[in-house]
Amino acid sequence: MIRLRQEAGFGQNFLAKKSGVSHLSQIETGAKPAGKSTIIKLADALGVDIMEFFRPENWRTGRRAEDKLFMDMHSACSPECRQYLKELIAFILSKEISKNF
């Protein structure tokens, strides 16, 4: 997420205010997880597709063991598996979006 924020040219405080996510610094350091509604708010504020948060280069918790596990799982997954996971995540998030509107 830090990379997406920096590419947008946003500082942490600016994105926190724009998205309404007050605990952004804790998310970026891995101290707190980002829930579905938070991911939706951040994607909207950054002007990116929600799926950008699930690309391996954008996913970092700040906790080395968890990051390594995620990267290992992602690299071991076939292209078909990655597509299935992408569709599953999109479906789950679409259910969260429809609850919010």
CYANA upper distance limits for C-alpha pairs under 8 A (distance plus 0.5 A):
  1 MET  CA      5 ARG  CA      6.69
  1 MET  CA     28 GLU  CA      7.41
  1 MET  CA     53 PHE  CA      7.02
  1 MET  CA     58 ASN  CA      5.88
  1 MET  CA     59 TRP  CA      6.98
  1 MET  CA     60 ARG  CA      7.87
  2 ILE  CA      6 GLN  CA      6.58
  2 ILE  CA     28 GLU  CA      7.08
  2 ILE  CA     58 ASN  CA      8.03
  3 ARG  CA      7 GLU  CA      6.50
  3 ARG  CA     58 ASN  CA      7.00
  4 LEU  CA      8 ALA  CA      6.74
  4 LEU  CA     46 LEU  CA      8.04
  4 LEU  CA     58 ASN  CA      7.61
  5 ARG  CA      9 GLY  CA      6.96
  5 ARG  CA     10 PHE  CA      5.99
  5 ARG  CA     11 GLY  CA      7.67
  5 ARG  CA     12 GLN  CA      8.15
  5 ARG  CA     15 LEU  CA      7.98
  5 ARG  CA     46 LEU  CA      7.39
  6 GLN  CA     10 PHE  CA      6.23
  6 GLN  CA     11 GLY  CA      7.62
  8 ALA  CA     46 LEU  CA      7.12
 10 PHE  CA     14 PHE  CA      6.56
 10 PHE  CA     15 LEU  CA      6.54
 11 GLY  CA     15 LEU  CA      6.79
 12 GLN  CA     16 ALA  CA      6.60
 12 GLN  CA     24 LEU  CA      7.62
 12 GLN  CA     25 SER  CA      7.48
 13 ASN  CA     17 LYS  CA      6.73
 14 PHE  CA     18 LYS  CA      6.54
 15 LEU  CA     19 SER  CA      6.34
 15 LEU  CA     21 VAL  CA      8.43
 15 LEU  CA     42 LEU  CA      8.24
 15 LEU  CA     45 ALA  CA      7.51
 15 LEU  CA     46 LEU  CA      8.21
 16 ALA  CA     20 GLY  CA      6.15
 16 ALA  CA     21 VAL  CA      5.43
 16 ALA  CA     22 SER  CA      6.04
 16 ALA  CA     23 HIS  CA      7.98
 16 ALA  CA     24 LEU  CA      6.38
 17 LYS  CA     21 VAL  CA      7.31
 17 LYS  CA     22 SER  CA      7.70
 18 LYS  CA     45 ALA  CA      6.56
 19 SER  CA     41 LYS  CA      5.92
 19 SER  CA     42 LEU  CA      6.06
 19 SER  CA     44 ASP  CA      7.96
 19 SER  CA     45 ALA  CA      5.71
 20 GLY  CA     41 LYS  CA      7.87
 21 VAL  CA     38 THR  CA      7.27
 21 VAL  CA     41 LYS  CA      8.03
 21 VAL  CA     42 LEU  CA      8.08
 23 HIS  CA     27 ILE  CA      6.97
 23 HIS  CA     32 LYS  CA      8.46
 24 LEU  CA     28 GLU  CA      6.68
 25 SER  CA     29 THR  CA      6.74
 26 GLN  CA     30 GLY  CA      6.59
 26 GLN  CA     31 ALA  CA      5.45
 26 GLN  CA     32 LYS  CA      5.91
 27 ILE  CA     31 ALA  CA      6.50
 27 ILE  CA     32 LYS  CA      5.45
 27 ILE  CA     33 PRO  CA      6.21
 27 ILE  CA     34 ALA  CA      6.62
 27 ILE  CA     61 THR  CA      8.18
 28 GLU  CA     60 ARG  CA      8.40
 28 GLU  CA     61 THR  CA      7.41
 28 GLU  CA     62 GLY  CA      7.85
 29 THR  CA     61 THR  CA      6.96
 29 THR  CA     62 GLY  CA      5.81
 30 GLY  CA     60 ARG  CA      8.23
 30 GLY  CA     61 THR  CA      4.88
 30 GLY  CA     62 GLY  CA      5.50
 30 GLY  CA     63 ARG  CA      6.97
 34 ALA  CA     38 THR  CA      6.24
 34 ALA  CA     39 ILE  CA      6.72
 35 GLY  CA     39 ILE  CA      6.73
 36 LYS  CA     40 ILE  CA      6.80
 36 LYS  CA     93 LEU  CA      7.15
 36 LYS  CA     96 GLU  CA      7.35
 37 SER  CA     41 LYS  CA      6.77
 37 SER  CA     96 GLU  CA      7.51
 37 SER  CA     97 ILE  CA      8.20
 38 THR  CA     42 LEU  CA      6.64
 39 ILE  CA     43 ALA  CA      6.51
 39 ILE  CA     50 ILE  CA      7.51
 39 ILE  CA     53 PHE  CA      8.26
 40 ILE  CA     44 ASP  CA      6.66
 40 ILE  CA     50 ILE  CA      7.01
 40 ILE  CA     97 ILE  CA      8.09
 41 LYS  CA     45 ALA  CA      6.69
 42 LEU  CA     46 LEU  CA      6.53
 43 ALA  CA     47 GLY  CA      6.35
 43 ALA  CA     48 VAL  CA      5.66
 43 ALA  CA     49 ASP  CA      6.68
 43 ALA  CA     50 ILE  CA      5.94
 44 ASP  CA     48 VAL  CA      7.00
 44 ASP  CA     49 ASP  CA      8.34
 48 VAL  CA     52 GLU  CA      7.28
 50 ILE  CA     54 PHE  CA      8.31
 50 ILE  CA     90 ALA  CA      8.46
 51 MET  CA     55 ARG  CA      7.45
 51 MET  CA     86 LYS  CA      7.82
 51 MET  CA     89 ILE  CA      8.37
 51 MET  CA     90 ALA  CA      7.63
 52 GLU  CA     58 ASN  CA      7.51
 53 PHE  CA     58 ASN  CA      6.26
 53 PHE  CA     59 TRP  CA      6.77
 54 PHE  CA     58 ASN  CA      7.26
 54 PHE  CA     59 TRP  CA      6.70
 55 ARG  CA     59 TRP  CA      6.87
 56 PRO  CA     60 ARG  CA      8.46
 56 PRO  CA     70 PHE  CA      8.39
 56 PRO  CA     71 MET  CA      7.14
 56 PRO  CA     74 HIS  CA      7.84
 59 TRP  CA     67 ASP  CA      8.25
 60 ARG  CA     67 ASP  CA      6.39
 61 THR  CA     66 GLU  CA      7.55
 61 THR  CA     67 ASP  CA      6.78
 62 GLY  CA     67 ASP  CA      7.78
 63 ARG  CA     67 ASP  CA      6.70
 64 ARG  CA     68 LYS  CA      6.58
 65 ALA  CA     69 LEU  CA      6.69
 66 GLU  CA     70 PHE  CA      6.67
 67 ASP  CA     71 MET  CA      6.65
 68 LYS  CA     72 ASP  CA      6.48
 69 LEU  CA     73 MET  CA      6.61
 70 PHE  CA     74 HIS  CA      6.57
 71 MET  CA     75 SER  CA      6.57
 72 ASP  CA     76 ALA  CA      6.64
 73 MET  CA     77 CYS  CA      6.75
 74 HIS  CA     82 ARG  CA      8.04
 77 CYS  CA     81 CYS  CA      6.13
 77 CYS  CA     82 ARG  CA      6.73
 78 SER  CA     82 ARG  CA      6.74
 79 PRO  CA     83 GLN  CA      6.68
 80 GLU  CA     84 TYR  CA      6.68
 81 CYS  CA     85 LEU  CA      6.66
 82 ARG  CA     86 LYS  CA      6.57
 83 GLN  CA     87 GLU  CA      6.70
 84 TYR  CA     88 LEU  CA      6.58
 85 LEU  CA     89 ILE  CA      6.55
 86 LYS  CA     90 ALA  CA      6.63
 87 GLU  CA     91 PHE  CA      6.57
 88 LEU  CA     92 ILE  CA      6.70
 89 ILE  CA     93 LEU  CA      6.56
 90 ALA  CA     94 SER  CA      6.47
 91 PHE  CA     95 LYS  CA      6.91
 92 ILE  CA     96 GLU  CA      7.10
 93 LEU  CA     97 ILE  CA      6.64
 94 SER  CA     98 SER  CA      6.66
 95 LYS  CA     99 LYS  CA      6.84
 96 GLU  CA    100 ASN  CA      6.99
 97 ILE  CA    101 PHE  CA      7.13
